Each structure stands twice: as C-alpha cells, then as structure tokens.
Amino acid sequence: MFTIFVIIAIILSVIALVATIYVGKDVNKTIDRYEREGDTPENELARSHEYEKASNLRTLSVIYIITFIVTIALVFIFIL
C-alpha cells in the first residue's frame, strides 16, 4: 500500500512540474512578443494592464493547491 502512495505522489509531482514548465514557457513567449513590439510608454502601460489580467499566478496556485491537498490526503490515508 505504501508503494502505491509513493507512486501516486511521484506522478502528481511530475505533473505539477510539467505544468509549471508549461506556464513558464508561456511567460517567456509573452516576454519575447513584448521585446519584438518595442518599448514605448504606451506599450509598457498596455503590458502592465495585460500582466495584471494574466492568470499565471492563479494557474500556478491551482496546480500547487491540488498537489498539496492530494499529498496531504495520501499522508492521512497512510497514517490511518
């Protein structure tokens, strides 16, 4: 039973890592696009507003909250 819990935790951690890398690549694509557009005060203001609306932080929070909850549940199941 312990082996199954460890395998589930490892798989979940790998999924969280892959999702984090995906979000990071998305941010890099956005930065590259901004660099191609050039730096003007209007563009910087638009980027600032767009960044505030971006859901990267929300996405990462959901990923890690789910990972944390499942891991804690596995620990409690193992203890009981």
C-alpha positions in Angstrom: 0.0 0.0 0.0 2.8 2.4 0.8 4.3 1.8 -2.6 1.1 2.9 -4.3 1.0 6.1 -2.3 4.6 6.9 -3.2 3.9 6.2 -6.9 0.8 8.5 -6.8 2.8 11.3 -5.1 5.6 11.0 -7.6 3.3 11.0 -10.6 1.4 14.0 -9.1 4.7 15.9 -8.6 5.8 15.2 -12.1 2.5 16.5 -13.5 2.9 19.7 -11.3 6.5 20.1 -12.6 5.4 19.8 -16.3 2.5 22.2 -15.8 4.9 24.7 -14.1 7.3 24.5 -17.0 4.4 25.0 -19.4 3.3 28.2 -17.6 7.0 29.4 -17.6 7.3 28.8 -21.3 4.1 30.8 -21.9 5.5 33.7 -19.9 8.7 33.5 -22.0 6.7 33.7 -25.2 4.9 36.7 -23.9 8.2 38.4 -23.0 9.6 37.7 -26.4 6.5 39.2 -28.0 6.9 42.3 -25.9 10.5 42.6 -27.0 9.6 42.4 -30.7 6.9 45.1 -30.2 9.4 47.6 -28.9 9.4 49.8 -25.8 7.2 52.9 -25.8 5.4 54.3 -22.8 2.1 53.3 -24.3 3.2 49.7 -24.9 4.6 49.4 -21.4 1.3 50.6 -19.9 -0.6 48.2 -22.0 1.7 45.4 -20.9 1.3 46.3 -17.3 -2.5 46.1 -17.6 -2.3 42.8 -19.5 0.1 41.3 -16.9 -2.4 42.2 -14.2 -5.1 40.3 -16.0 -2.9 37.3 -16.7 -3.8 34.2 -14.9 -0.3 32.7 -14.5 -0.3 33.2 -10.7 -3.8 31.8 -10.5 -2.8 28.8 -12.6 0.2 28.0 -10.6 -1.7 28.4 -7.3 -4.3 25.9 -8.5 -1.6 23.4 -9.6 0.1 23.6 -6.2 -3.1 23.6 -4.1 -4.3 20.5 -5.8 -0.8 18.8 -5.4 -0.8 19.8 -1.7 -4.3 18.6 -1.0 -3.8 15.2 -2.7 -0.4 14.7 -0.9 -1.9 15.6 2.5 -4.8 13.2 1.8 -2.4 10.4 0.9 -0.5 11.0 4.2 -3.7 10.9 6.2 -4.8 7.7 4.5 -1.4 6.1 5.1 -1.5 7.1 8.8 -5.0 5.9 9.4 
